[in-house]
Amino acid sequence: MDNRDQITGSAPSRRDFLKTSTAATVGAAMAANLTLLSTAHAAGSDVLKIGLVGCGGRGTGAAKDSLTASEGVKLVAMGDVFRDRLDASRKQIREQFGDRADVKEDHCFVGLNAIDRVLASDVDLVILATPPGFRPFHIEKAVAAGKHIFAEKPVGVDGPGIRRVLAAAEEAKKKNLAVGTGTQRRHEAGYVEAMKRIHDGALGKLVAARCYWNQGPLWVKPRQSNWSDVEWQIRNWLYFTWLSGDHICEQHVHNLDVINWAMQAHPIRAYGMGGRQVRVGPEYGNIYDHFAIEYEYPNGAFLASQCRQIAGCDNSVAEALSGTKGSAQTRPGNYVIQGENRWRHRGKDERNPYVQEHVDLIASIKEGKPHNELKATAESTLTAIMGRMSAYTGKAVSWEQALNSTLETMPPNLDLTVSLPVPPVAVPGQTPLV
């Protein structure tokens, strides 16, 4: 069986992928765990109070996943930059979960400082789901406030932000705070079992890997006449590096995280390219539409990484690994090991991994054994960032260069009313490596 034929088959759109990737981590023990969570915290004193910061599609989804994970969870506070986003999310969640999501008006907060007001309310756990550019500052504030955290991936968009996140991860450990991140593959049954086998030596020494998130275009928000520069860019956040980190960071980080997980290490060097060939209009901000990056790992293994958001192309969302004893292919719902230790798993009738990650997070809090995924996700995010830096500049980039970069993409003194021209599109050979 040819690995590449398996990997480069037709892939779903992102929306379809998110629907079909509800194959997830389970097993008898985990199923029993969900039953326990559904009953153990029903009493008022046992209710885990949740605050949501960032009420877009992913934030709304994360809040629903948390409420689905345990009947002992209640959504009590919400915050977003924009009132219409908060209202739509609040209505949708309340319609599905009733009293458990009946957020009172005095616990609805709007503006760039909404997180401060959510954290100041009586919440135990905060869901951070704003555009990723805000994530390092929000994580930092949540840890300082002593709150448990669910932070969507990626957890930053530049080196300075990742340094803040790594420091916050250590501080969270000192405070015994649980931190879950949006890397749901780490809670998906097929991935978990495949990684266990790989780490136990099923592939022998890992020598090479490939990963892909190649798909068609995503949504775009045309600018409205009454929107300021900042409002338009935040509402259209996918297309601005300071907000999304580019799609290699915002989306492809999932695949890069799987490879780092398999390698049990982060890469030491990135060398690659990318460009903006199809999405060239001003509505697409300043990001690229394709990347191809080669990563080198400490053990000498290399990763060939691709991501693309262009219509009319062959698509794939998957990972592959090669070792001295065999090879593996992983994609949501289908996991295969070939060679000396053959194995296959098809994820059917298993728990949604988006829910499972909340089951695991809540269980760790309730059991007094808080897990902390922040460091691993910060390293996977920086893996994406260093690939982007290489593509943007045309230079090879080391891990240290990416981590110690002085380029802070967040605009200073950010305010909804300030003028904020679209940053220039990076040009390899001209854009400096800083």
Secondary structure, DSSP 4 states (H G I P E B T S, - for coil): --HHHHHTS----HHHHHHHTT-----HHHHHHHHHHHHHT-SGGGPEEEEEE--SHHHHHHHHHHHHH-TTEEEEEEEESSHHHHHHHHHHHHHHHGGGG---GGGEEESTTHHHHHHHSS-SEEEE-S-GGGHHHHHHHHHHTT-EEEEPSP--SSHHHHHHHHHHHHHHHHTT--EEES-GGGG-HHHHHHHHHHHTTTT-SEEEEEEEEEE------PPPTT--HHHHHHHTGGG-HHHH--HHHHTTHHHHHHHHHHHTS--SEEEEEEE-SS--SGGGTT--SEEEEEEE-TTS-EEEEEEEE-TTS--EEEEEEEESSEEEEEETTEEEEEETT-EEEE--S---HHHHHHHHHHHHHHTT---B-HHHHHHHHHHHHHHHHHHHHTS-EEHHHHHT-----SPTT--TTS--PPPPPP-TTTS---
